[in-house]
Amino acid sequence: MARVLLFGPLRDLAGWREREIEAASLAALRGFLVDEDADLGAALAGPGVQVAVDQAVVRGDVGLSAGSEVAFLPPMSGG
């Protein structure tokens, strides 16, 4: 199971900060989240949202293993 973390407005929208979800890949995880909550799925696909798997920012699909940590990071502002 992957440990899924949401931060900032993504956490507020979902109503949770951390969950364990069974998924073999990032694409499968995203699909699960979209099926469960369309608004959250749309927000996760929004501009500026980044994904880190095991504390490394990734792009595209990657495989997940038991114990993977997946963090969805909202767009950052400031400077």
Secondary structure, DSSP 8 states (H G I E B T S, - for coil): -EEEEE-HHHHHHHT-SEEEE--SBHHHHHHHHHHH-HHHHHHHTSTT-EEEETTEEE-S--B--TT-EEEEE------
